[in-house]
Amino acid sequence: MGNLDRIQEMLVKAMGDQTTLVRATVILSSNVTAGTTGYLVSLNGNIIQASAADGVSVSNGDAVLVAVTGTARGQAEAFILCRMSTTGLHPATGTVTVVPVGSQTITVVGADGVTYTAYFLSSYTPAVNDNVEMIFLAGVPYVTKAGATPAPAPAAPVGSSTPTVSTGTSNFAASDSATWWGPGGWGSWGSTSYVYSGTYGSSTVNGAWFYGGGPTQLAGRTITGGRFTLGPRQGAGNYNSPASVNIYTHSSWSRPAGNVSTVNGPTTVTAQPWQGLTVYSLTAAQAQDLVNGGGIAIFNGDYAAFSGVQSNAQSGTVSIDWSR
């Protein structure tokens, strides 16, 4: 049983035994008679008036499928069911090939390989190579973008995981501190409990703190910064005035035979009269010097003295920030 036979069978059940499906041609698409709207169709050369299903849109010359039903008075009523394609089945999908600027139509190659000039929905902005769905109204194609589910996210490699970054701060107390004076060496200037820096008369001295390699346990971590605790200021030089202090790093694990060699600096700070323990920032490079086995030194600047580790255990304490 063909498609037309099935449709006719359904119409017979709904409209009566005298219903017949026929092909017809529209010869007048509106205003059949004064005050009415309808169609005139040609059935094998016979011209009859026809009505149409809601939503059916046809034009003069269109081939249509008409249901003709006989009445008790022998008259026939015609009902246009749909427009019939004269070129075969229309494609349901296509690909956009041309998008003219400022045009209401685009060029689409249908799945049947035929090139169509198509209208598009206002909600769709066409682009070349878009896959589109095609709907034909009275033989005219209209298109909109075909939807697609998103591609699955790529699977993570077996055994892979997002690395966890940990951060922290490690504190290290100084193991020793001392003052260097050229003529006498370490501990030969002033009080051995203090750390001096600057020039007094014709003599220049500098102080240093040592860590015995304690910070080297952070080797391999990324060093991001640090802090140094300067001991309380003592009564030396112009102790009632602010003093400029230059903070360096040096390369020695413990007291060397000679003076220490500076590495990075200075970080210049101002020590106030009789200030207590005071924390100053170190650069990441200076903190890294400590992890490399070095220490802290104060050179040049104004002549001043500060408690060393011998008189204040917190003097020289360093805090090192890291990540890994």
C-alpha positions, 0 to 999 in steps of 0.5 A: 500500500502506497502513501496516498493509499494510506492517506485515503484510507484514513480520510475515508474513515474520517469523511465517508466512503465518497472521499477521493484523493486527487492531484490538482493544480491551483489556478487562483489562490485567493478571493474566489468570489466576493466576500470569500477567500479560497482557491480554484483548482483544476481537477483533470480540466474541471475547475472547482472551488477548494478550501484548505487546511490551516497553515497550508500556503500555496500559489498559482500553478502549484501542484496540490493534493486535494481530498474530494468528497461527494455530498448527498446532493451529488455535489463535490467538495474539495479540500486542499491537504498540502502542496506537492513537490514537483522535484522529489523529496526536499533535503532536511539538512545542508551546508552554507556555502555563500553568505552575501553581505546585507542579503536576506538570503544565503546559498546552501548546498542541500544533502541531496547535492542541489544548491538552494537560495534560502532564507534564514531565521532572524535568530540565526547569524549564518556563516560559511560551512555551518551545518543547517536544518532546512524547512521548505514552505511552498517550495521555498527553503528556510534554514537555521543552525543545526544543533550538536551536543558538545564534544566530551572533555579529553580524558586525563592521562592515566595516573596524572593528577593536578600538582599540589602546591604547598607554601610555608615559612621557616624560622632560623635563629642565628648560631653566632654573631660578631664584629670585624675590625681589620687590625684585631679581627673578629670580636676585637672591637667594643663589647663582644655581645654587640654587633657594630657597623660604620666608622668611628674616628678612623676605624671602620667596622662591620658586623655579621650573623651566622647560621651554621647552615641551618637554612640549607634544609630548604634547598630545592624549594622556591624561595619567595622572600624573607625577614631579618630581626635586628637586635635592640639598638645600644649606646654607641655613636649618636645613639639618640639620633636615627642611624642608617643601616645597610643590610647585606647577605654574606657567603659564610656558614660561620666566622671565616678567618678574614672578613665576610664577603657580601653577596646581595644588598644593601637593603638600607633601613633606618634604626631609631634611637634605642629601638627594640627588636625590629624586623626588616624585609629581605628580598627573595635573592637575599633569602636564597643566599641564606638557603645557600649557606650564607648569613647576614651582615651590616656594612658602612652606614652610620656608626651604631651598635645592636645586641648580638645573639650573645645578649639577645637570643632573638637577634639575627633570627631570619624567616624564609618564605618558600613554596614547593 
